[in-house]
Amino acid sequence: MLLNYIKIAWKVLLRHPFYTFITLFGISLTLTVLMVLTSFVDHVIGSHYPETRRDRALYIDRMVQTDSGRTSSSSGPLSFKFLTDYAKSLKTPERVSIFSSMSNSNAYVGAQKVKLTIKFTDADFWEVMAFDFLEGKPYSQQNIANGDFVAVITDGFKKQYFDESSGSVVGKMVEIENIHYNVIGVVKGGPITRLFSYADVYFPYTAPKSNYQNTGLRGDYQAILLAGKPEDMDMVRTEFQDRVSRIPVPGVENGFKYALAEVRSEPFLGFFLGILGGNNTARLAIFYSVVGFILLMLMGLPAINLVNLNVSRILERSSEIGIRKAFGAPVRTLLWQFIVENVFITFIGGAIALILSLVVIQLINHSGLLAYADLTINGSVLAVSMAVCLVFGLLSGVLPALRMSKLTIADALKS
């Protein structure tokens, strides 16, 4: 029976090419926008190069210090010493990496200034992240212990700084802020949306201007706690929070008197939602409300237009409805037929939207608007897109189907 409904839907599509074009155009355009947006969201919060281990990583990005009256607070990244004492010494994580927030610097190629984003890291940074080394290797704990002036650079900075015919640049020197560093490795760069890994140049934390010697609680550093497997993340978080509960309070930091010091270790989505403020429940509520509103606007309005088109299309088949009812077809059967037909048409529009989305995504990836952009239609994006197709088909098909299936035999045959 289902196959027969699909055959009928196909015949209906071929009967009126103009209606078909308008319907498929509205469906495919709407779903293309949704697919591209879904791909971008996945690009931002999903596990992608070089942060491919987000599914078992907990992020520590700031400390929030609150006064005794809970009326004011101060927050910011942490000091290297604090993270060494409270995070690096944990027993449950597989790895702990400490690294600085992104900061800016400059290099010069002749008289031309090259603006750079730099990051100071420990040796474990290269084990927590999954960078592809195109040349050389990462700096080691021995390089850090020796205080070596070494650097890992991205392929993008290599193209800017070195002559294209220079071949391998491992062992060559780069001058940044009047300091010479030996290039020890070259990695494929990542997009700026990977906030914890993005930089043009990476230095050991012992390099000049890293401020790792700061002895306060706050500084310029962040950390990632990498659990052995996703199931261990709660155990890692519990151990870290137990350590954090031992922070001496009250205290004074940069002239601010605090009575409470809070440091959270959260999955990347929790960190991402942290910009909304509030507790986790409030953040999630706001996030899903915003996503729901956007989906409603992108799907609801086109669905309303398609409802009108579908009503017009189904009205032309009123005689068919009347005849089928005269021969005893129940309302449920007619309703199911029209819903299946509409969902089938929607999935045709979804297939067109998938092709258009792949084209748009490739254009974005190669446009240079977002360096190292790697938007893609992966399994997660495809699953969400299929669910959206189904919902869209139901939204634009149920009302017309319900209206037409309830026509009386006499009214249907008169039409």
PyMOL commands that set and color helices and strands:
alter all, ss='L'
color gray80, all
select helices_A, chain A and resi 2-15+17-45+54-56+80-88+125-128+141-146+155-161+164-166+230-244+268-276+280-315+318-326+331-367+379-405+409-414
alter helices_A, ss='H'
color red, helices_A
select strands_A, chain A and resi 57-60+63-66+73-76+95-100+103-109+112-121+133-136+150-154+173-176+179-187+201-204+221-226+251-253+256-258+260-263
alter strands_A, ss='S'
color yellow, strands_A
deselect
rebuild
show_as cartoon
